[in-house]
Amino acid sequence: MTTSTEAGATVSARAGWWAAVLFTVAAMVSYTDRFILSLLVDPIERELGMSDAQFSIIVGAAFAIFYTAMGVAAGWLADRHNRKRMIIIGILIWSAATIATGFARDFGTMAILRVAVGTGEAMLMPAAVSMLANMFPPERRSMPLALLMLGMIAGNGFAFLLGGALVELVSHQAFIGLPVLGDLSGWRVVMVIAGTPGIFLAAAMASSIREPVRAVSRPPNSLAEPLAWLWRHRRQLGPIYLGCAALSLGDFALVSWAPSLMIRSYGVSTSSTGFTFGLLAILAGSLSALAGGLSPVD
């Protein structure tokens, strides 16, 4: 069984869905590496002598500004270059930066590494969405794209579940005596372990996914062309963009500081906080993402 792109090229349904699954896992890993720091605020601040304001820069501005800027560049690259290679390079960049965060010694180093995480993660979504569009016909794209969104939402929750579980293991000295990990403090162990799956994921993509044939289309000659299109449709798109921006601000604030509120003000343990927030994010977010994918196509 095959699925057709608009250009007439075909890929097997199995290959298309396998790519969708791997992209979903990649989205989950990226969001885990993005948000797992939010569960580790206090031990990081104590060990590195950082303030809440400095930590906000690490989890917020250092990541988000470069993620946004690189997202535009990544979209331009995805129109012109090998998208599979882009995704693999991006995964390796953010995974290596996450692992290196576990060895950071000061605020400046952590800020630079978070810039690297944002840069690597920005390469995933433009290239993955473009590849899925060439692997599935329009009437069958909603569910693969919903699955991809599910990975982002589940990754948010999985960050808390994984972080809480690892903190609990560290408290019971589960990693004592192991090479490298045995010599690190608790939050450093969490970061090293969180960054490691991406290395294996990149290898799996390299060996099992192929670049699909592109639909016949002309990429814009410059950034001015899509910007002009956005300006022409500003009345329709402006409220959507502003709404998404406001939603992202609230989402980042909640995810970044709600765990610390529970731990600092209400005495909830880190592992319990991770379990509660993680479970809520995965259950509620997964249901909404899958419901969207089941919506009928006009």
N, C-alpha and C positions, 0 to 999 in steps of 0.2 A: 504494500500500500504506500502511496506517495502523496506528498502535498506539493502544490505548485506555487511558485512565485509569480508576480505579475509578468515577469520577463519570460516565463515559460520554462525556466529551469525547475528541476525537481530534487527533493531530498526525501528520504524515507520518513514516514511518520515516526518510526522508532528513533531515528537520528534527531528529528526535530524535538521530540519530547525529552530525549536524553540531554540535549543541549539546554532545554528549558529547566530541567532539574538541576543541572550543574550551575546554571546562572542563578537559580534560586538559592542554592547552597552558598554561592559566592556572595550574594546579597546578604544572606544571613551572617556569614563570616565578617563581612565588611561592617555591618551594624554592630556586631559584637565587639569588634576591635575599636569601633568609634565610641561606644557608650560604656564600656566596662569600667573606665576610669571613674565614672560617677559613683560607683559603689566603693571606691577606694580613696575618697577625698581625705579623710582624717589621717590615715597612716602615711599617705604621700606628703601631706602638709607638715606633719610632725618630723618626718625623716629629712626632708629637704628644706625645712624652714620657710615654707611658702605661706602666703596669705590667701584668703578666699578670693580676693581680687585677682591675684596671679593665677590661681587655679581656674578661674573663669576664663582667663585668656587662653589657657591651655585647652580646655574642653570646648571653648566657644570660638573666639576670634581667630586664633592660630589655625584652627581647622577650617572653620566655615568660610572665611574670606578666600583662602586658596582653593577650597573645594568648589566654590562658586566660580571663581575666575578660570580654573582649570576645566570646569564643566563645559564652558564655551569652547575652549581650545580642543577638548576631547571630542565635542560634536563635529568640529571642523575636520579633525583627523579621521573620525569614523566615516566621513563621507568620501575620503580619498585614499585611505590606507587599509592594511589588513586588520580587521576588527578583532579577530581571534588573538592575534599577537598583542594588540593593545590591551585586551583584558588580562592576558597572562602577565604582561609587564606590570600592569597596575596592581594585580594581586601580589606579586612579588615585592613591589615597592611598599605597599601598606603593611604587608605581613612582616617584612624585615624591620620596618620602622616600629611596629608594635613590639616585636621582640626586643629591639634595641632600647625601647622605653624602660624595659625592666632593668637596664644597666645605667640609666641616666643618673647624673650626680647633681644637677642643678636645674633651676627654672629655665634658663636659656636653652639648654640641651633638649629638655622636654618640649619646649615650644617649637624648636626646629623639627623635631621628630613628628610632632602633630601636623606641621605643615606637610611633611612627607606623607603622612597617612591620608590627609585630605587630597593631596595630589594624586596618589595612587587610586583612591576610591572614586575619584571623579571620572576615571577612565572606564568604569564598569558599565554604568547605565546607558550612556549614548550608544556604545558599541553593542551591548546585549540586546537592546530594543531594536536596533537596526538589523541585527542578525535574525532575530525572531520574526521580523517583518518579512524577511526573505525566505524563511523556512515554513511559514504558514500563510495560507490565503486569507484575505481580509475577514471572511465570515468565521474563521476559526482562530483568530488571534486573541480574542478576549480572555480565554482561559489561560493560555501560556503567559500573557502579560499579568493576569491576576496572580498567577503562581509566583512570578517575579516580585510583585509587590508584597506577596505573602512572605517571601524571604526577608524583605526589609523589615516588615513588622515583627516577624518571629525573631529576627536577629536582635531587635531591641529587647525583647523579653528574654531571649537566650543569654544575652550579655549579663543580665542580673542573675539568672539561674546558675550559669557557669561561674560567675564571680563569687556568688554566695557559697556554692559548693566547694570551690577551691579555697576560699578563706576558711571554711570549716575544716578542710583537710589539713591546711597549714597549721591551724590551731592545735591539731592532734599530731603534729610533727610527722606527717605522712611522707614528706620529701627529704627528711633528714638522711644524710648518707649518700644521696644520689649525686652523680656528677653535675656540676653547675648549679642545679636547682637547690641542692642541699646547702649551698653557701649563701643563698639569697634570702632577703627578708620576705615576708608574706606577700605584699602587694607586687613585688618584683617577680615572684614565682607566677602569680596570676597573669601578669602581662606576657611573660615568656611563653606560657602554655597557650594563652589566647591567640598569640600570633603564629603559632606553629602549624595549625591545620591549613592555612593558606598555601604553604609550600607544597603540600601534597595535592591540594585542589588544583593548583597551577599545573602540576605534572599530569593530573588526570585530564585536564582540558587539552593539554598539548598532545596527548596520545589518542584521544577519543572523539574530538570534535574537529570538523573541517569547516573552512570558510565557505559559506554558501555563495552562489552566484547572485550578484546584485540585480535588483530590479532596474530596468532601463530608466535612468534619470540623470539629469545634469546637476552636479553639485554647484552651489553658488560660487561665483568667481571671487567674491570677497565677503567679509562680514557685513559690509554695507547693505548687501542685497537682502539677507534675512532681517536685518534691523529695519529696513524700509518696509518690509512686509508687516512686521510687528507694529510699526507706527500707523500703517494704513488700517489695521484692525484693532487699534488701541481701545476703542470703545467696548468691544467685545472681550478682549483679552486683559485689559487693564484691571477690572475688578477681580478677575480670576487670579492674576499674578499677585495683586495686593492681598487677596484673601489667603493665598498659599503662603505668602511671606509672613503674614500675621500668625497663621497656624504654625509655621515653623518656629517662630520666636517663642510662642507659648510651649510648643512641644519640647524644644531644646531646654527651656528654663525648667520645665517639670522634670524631664528625664535627668538633667544634670544635678538638681538640688533636692528633689523629693526624697531620695534615699538618705541623704545626709540629715534632712529634717527628722526623719523617722529615727535615725540612729542617735542624733545629738539631743533632740528635744523629748523623745518618748522612750528612749532606752531600749529600742528594739535591736536585736543582734543583727550583725551584717548578713549572716546566712539567712535569717528569717526575712529580713527586708528584701534580699535578692529573690527568695522563693516567692514572696507575695507579689512583688512588682512584676517579676518575670512571668508568673502564671497569668496574671491579669492581662498583661500585654499580649501574650501569645493567644489566649482564648478569645478575647474581644477583637483583637486585630485580625486574627485568622478568619473568624466568621465574617467580618466585614469585607475582607479582600476576596474571599471565595464567593460571597454573595454578589459582589460586583462583577466577577467573571462569569456568573451564570445569567446575568442580565441579557435580555434579547437584543440582537443587533438590528438597527433600523434598516 
